[in-house]
Amino acid sequence: MSSSPPAESAPYAGQRLGLPVAGRGSVAGWGRRFLALLVDWIASVLVAAVVVGPRVLSSRGWEAWAPMMVFLVEATALTALAGGSFGQLVVRVAVVRSDRRPVSLLAALLRTAMVCLVVPPLIYDRDQRGLHDLATGTVAVRR
């Protein structure tokens, strides 16, 4: 009678990084991250509209880029200072470095700029870390 090796549990997102499978500190799901981005974008459009005026909703001129500029500044500053953008704070997502050190302002700027390019977050690994997270050594987790 031979005994088979114990069955290993299936790998989960964040396991290689030492993150828990669920709950606080686990990799944030796609739905939560998308909702955070939606909240960020709506807030950025509103702030830009207050500063620039309703022209931010036009498809022409520099004013159309104002929400993106607001998002870049807001998400960069809040990620470095509070561990997440406004939308991420609202939906309880934190951006942390995989080595558990604080996210620097430069890393937050690079990460946010890559999010603004749209494609980097869509290319991700098995830990659900997009190119923007891989480039900056970060991961989005549940608060």
Buried (B, 14 or more C-beta within 10 A) or exposed (E): EEEEEEEEEEEBBBBEBEBBEEEEBBBBBEEBBEBBBEBBBEBBBEBBBEEBEEBBEEEEEEBBEBBBBBBBBBBBBBBBEBBBBBBBBBBBBBBBBBEEEEBEEEBBBBBBBBBBEEEBBEEBEEBBBBBBBBBBBBBBBBB
